């Protein structure tokens, strides 16, 4: 398949490499940043572009991998082309394309991407949706060349999945940062927490999150929680600790009533 990539950030980099490795031909890579367009295009033998007006009309698929708030503007400035227009956003409707194209869809990769970190793409869940049954089937077939885990998922459910992913990934990573700051005050390296983080993540592969929950909040240990709060000078961090602890306690009590 002949593919043009719109964007050259983290998602674009990994998707482009995966498509290229799967045997697809990458015709062009567009980015507002010349260095990014050149770097990614060079990796896959494509033409780098910074002018949307120079997008070729001859690709089979145009993959939009840009920031969510930039996507409507990029779509509006795209020239007329053949093929199918597809974005990779979890939180945006595929109908963003409807005013410009009849053939469009979504391939949403459920993963956190960093430009220079290698990933095994065949393990990444891909969620597809197309504007017609034929487009859905085509995107599903393409997705299967990239990953072993491919699902058709309508937009409303994909948005809820994206919300869950923010809790499971972005918020959790932010908590890593906060925990790092806490122990840095005592010159304790973040690396000492890594075995704990690894085991916590490993447990939910084998048991439900509710069953894997440990700590003072699930035990209802008010003395320990108050001791923790007394150590936190920052009021916002105290609120985060308090609200998360209250949520853990409430859900634990509710689950106990159900068993």
N, C-alpha and C positions, 0 to 999 in steps of 0.2 A: 504494500500500500504506500502511496506517495503522501507524505504528511508535512505540513507546515506548522511550526511551533510559534505561538504568540506568547512571548514571555521568556525569561531566562533566569528566573530565580530558583529557589530550592526545589519546588515541585517540578518545574519545567526541566531542570537539570536531570532529575532522577527519571522522570517519565520519558524524556528524549533518549537517554541512554538505554532504557529498557526496550523502547520501540526499535531503536537501531540494532540492539543485540538480538531482537526477535526477527530481524530480517527486513524491517520496513525501511523505506527510503525517505530520509529527512531532506526535504528540498530547501527550506529556508528556516531561519531562526530570527524572529524580530524581538528587539528590546529597545526601550528608551535609552538604555545605557550602552554605548558602543562596545565598551570592553566586555560586557557580559554577553552581548550578541556574538561577538567575534570568538570569545573563549568557548562557548557552547557549540557554535556552528563548526568550529575547527575540530572538535571531538568526534563529530558525526559526518564530516564531509559536506556540510550544508553551506548555503549562502547566508551570511549575516546581513541583517537589515536594521535600520533605525527609522525608516520611512514606511508607514503602513501603506502608502499609495503604491509602493513597489511590490506588494504582495502578489505572487503569481496566482492567476485564477485556475490553475490546472491541477492543484492537489486534490486528493481524494478526501482528505480530512484536515481540518484546521483546528488545532488543539490550543485552547485559550487557557494559559496558566499564569494569570495575572492576579493582583490583589483584588479582593471582592469589591471594594469601593471604586476601583478603576475599571472594572469590567464593562459597565454600561457605556462609558465614554469610548473605550477601545472598540466595542461592537459598533457604535454609531459611526466611527471613523473608518471602519473596514471598507475596502472596495468590494464590488460585486465579484463573487467567485462561484465556481461550481462546488461539488463535494458537500460534505456535512460539517457543520460547525459544532464543536463540543467544548464544554468547559469542565474544570476539575474541582469546582467548589462544592463543599458540603452544604453550605447554608443558603445557596442561591438557586432560584428556580431556573429550569431549562428554558422557560418561556421568555427569558430575557432576549433570546434570539428571534422570537416569533415575528417581530415587525420587519426583520431583514431576511429571514430564511424560512423555508418550509421543512428543510432537513436539518435537524439539530438534536443535541442530546447532552448527556453527562457521563463522564467516567470519573468517579470519586474514589481516590485511593485513601483508605483509612490508615494513615501512618503519619508520624512526625518526621519531617525531612530536614536535614542539614546538608548544605551543598557539598561539603567535602567528606561526608561520612558515607561509606559504602553500605548498601542494604541488599538483602536477598529479596529481590522483587517478587519472586514466585510465591512468597509467603504472605504478601500484602493483600488484604481483602480489597477487591475492587467492586464498586457498586455502580451499575449502569442503568440508564434510562434513555429512551429515544422518543422522538416526536411521532413516530409511526411504528407499528410492529416490525416492519422491515429494518428500520433504523435501530431499534432495540436489539434485534437479532444480529445485525452487523457489529454493533458495539460489543455485544456479549462475546461474539466470536473473536473479535480483536483482543478483548480483555483476557480471554483464555490463552492467548499466545504470550501473555505477560505474567499471569498469576494462576495458581491452582485454586484460588478462592475467589470466585466470581458470583455476584448476586444481582438480580434485577430488583430495584427498589424505587418506588415512586417518590416524588419530591418531598412530600410532607413527612414521610418516614425518614428520608435522608437528612432533613433538617433536624429531626429529633436525635438521630444518630450523631450528627455533628455536635449538638449540644452535649450529649453524653461524652463525646471524645474530648471536649474542652475540660470537663470535670476530671476525666480519667488521665489526661495527659498534661494539658497546660496548667491546670490548677495544682496538680500533684508536683509538677516540676517547680512551680513557684514555691511550694512548701519545702522542697529541697533547698531552694535558695534561702528561705527564712531560717531553716534549721542550720544551714551553713553559717549564717550570720550569728546565730545564737552561740554556737560553740567557738566561733572565731574570737569572740570576746574573751575566751579563756585560752586562746592559742591552741585549740584542739583542731586537728586537721579534719576536713570533711570526709577523707577516705575511711575513717573509722566507722562511718555510718553505712558504707557500701555493702558489707555482708548483710546488715539488717534490711536495707532496701532490696537487695537481691532476693532474700528469702521471702519478704513480703509480696513481691511480684510473683515469685514462684508458687506460692501457696494458692493464689487464685486461679492457677491452671488446674488445680486438683480439687478445690472446694469453693463453695459459694462465698462471695465477699462477706456476707453476714456471719458465716461460720468462721471466717478467718480473722475477724476483728478481735483485737486484744487491747490492753491498756487500761488506765484508770477510769476512763469514762464508761467503758462497757462494764466494768466492775462496780461502778458507782462509788469510787473511792474519793470522796469529797475532800479529805485532808490532803491527799497528794495533788489533786487539781488546784486547790487553793495555794499550796506551796509553789506550784508552777506559776500561777498568776502573780504571786508576790515577787517572783524573779523577773517579771516582764515590765520594763519601764515604759515602753512604747504603748500608748493607749490603743492604737489600731491593731497591733499585734495581740494585745490582751483581748480585744473583741473577736479576732479571728479564733484564738484559742477557745474562748468561751462559747462562741456559736458552734464551732465544730464539735466540742465536747457535748454540748446540749443535744445536738443532732444525733450523735452516737448513742447517748444515753436514751433518748426518746425512742429511737428505732430499735435498740436492744430490748427495751421494756415491751414494746409492741410485739416484737417477734417472740418473746417469752410467753406472752398471753395467747399467741396463736399455736404454741406447741403444747 
